Amino acid sequence: MPDHALLLLVLVVAVALIFDYVNGFHDTANAIATCVSTRAMSIKWAIIMAAGLNFLGAVISTKVAATIGKGIVDPASVTQMVILAGVVGAIIWNLITWYYGLPSSSSHAIIGGIMGSSIAHAGVSVLHWEGLKKIVLALILSPILGIVIGFIFMIAMFWSFRKSHPALLNKRFRKLQIVSAAVMAFSHGTADAQKSMGIIVMALMSYGALQEFSVPTWVKLSCATMMALGTAAGGWRIIKTVGRDFVKLQPVHGFCVETASAAVILGASAMGMPTSTTHVITSSILGVGLSKRLSAVNWGIAQRIIWAWILTIPASLTVAFVTYMVLSPFLGK
């Protein structure tokens, strides 16, 4: 029995790291789509920069990891099988949306996955409704803030530089956009790699390797590394959807999008609130697009993105529920 438990723990950790890798290439667009689409950076150097800063951001803080690890369900009632099925559900949904070029939320996917497998294991009563309320509130408010701050920031830029020639203005902001993209990549690391850290710590507690919630150094470094490697693999399908098809952007627009997004994500991460970087960046692009005119937004793409947002939690919940029911007879509960 101990050998079986240890094997299951190793499997859970491996799958959680795979989720981090998938999260990296799935969400690469969050950090670099705008600077690639405005030609501020080549895709090669943008991905290298994003990978390095994702790694740095991932090892800075563990507040979001604690929220994910303790806020969805009680860690004491979580088994290895619950975690395994939950992460598999999130990975499957991420791959589906990546294939179709839809910038869905990895945050929503992992939350829905853990909820689904937990319900399959012990019923709805095992969920932490107070913790989920905080998580869902953050995930709802962050895109609203992204739209508002992106819109206001863009209007402020237009007003401040209203007498500047557009070509000269974009030339200046092309360089500034590299800085804003770097901050966005760093903020992405502070938010998204934390989720896998929380999952792995839950698995270690379930196994008995940890008595209280704390993130070991090896967990920080391994999650940060997998996030960086996934980012380096790129995610051109989603970069194209976010950076080119949704709203046509110039460097000044890209600067406003990335700065507004980074402000929302870093503020939320500092409070331990797990935002969706995908939702924040795409909503900031929407806010910037609306500052130009309604027709500047590709509303067909916007509709596809919104449907992906709406479906992510129930879809990953369902996949995780089914995964638990299929695998638990063979691997145990």
MONORGI-V460160 format. One line per field, one symbol per residue. phi: phi as a letter, one per 20 degrees, with the letter a starting at -180 (. if undefined). psi: psi as a letter, one per 30 degrees, with the letter a starting at -180 (. if undefined). burial: 1 if it has 24 or more other ideal C-beta (glycine too) atoms within 12 Angstrom, else 0. A space follows every 50 residues. Layout:
phi->???
psi->???
burial->???
//
This chain:
phi->.gffffffffffffffffgfffgfffdgggecgffffemfbfffffffff ffffffffefccffgffffdeecfgfdedffffgffffgffffgffffge mefeeffffffffffffffffcnffffefffffffffffefffffgffff fffffffgffdfeefgffffffffffffffffffffffffeeffffgfff fgfffffofcecfbefgffgfffffffffffffnbfgfgfffecefcfdd gfffffgfffffffffffffemeffefffffffffffffffeafffeeff fgffffffffegffffffffgfgfffeffedne
psi->eeeeeeeeeeeeeeeeeeeeeeeefegeeeefeefefggelleeeeeeee eefeeeefgelgeeeeeefffelkffgkleeeeeeeeeeeeeeeeeeeeg gkilkeeeeeeeeeeeeeeeeglfffkjeeeeeeeeeefeeeeeeeeeee eeeeeeeeeehffkkeeeeeeefeeffeeeeeeeeeeeefeeffeeeeee eeeeeefgfkfljkjleeeeeeeeeeeeeeefflieeeeeeefefdkkkl eeeeeeeeeeeeeeeeeeefggkjljeeeeeeeeeeeeeffdleffkjfe eeeeeeeeeefeeeeeeeeeeeeeeefefefl.
burial->00000001101111111111111111111111111111011010011111 11111111111111111111111110111111111111111111111100 11111111111111111111100001110011011101111110111111 10110010000000000011001101111111111111111111111111 11111110000010100011011111111111111111111111111011 11111111111111111110011111111111111111111100001100 110111011011111111111011001100100
//
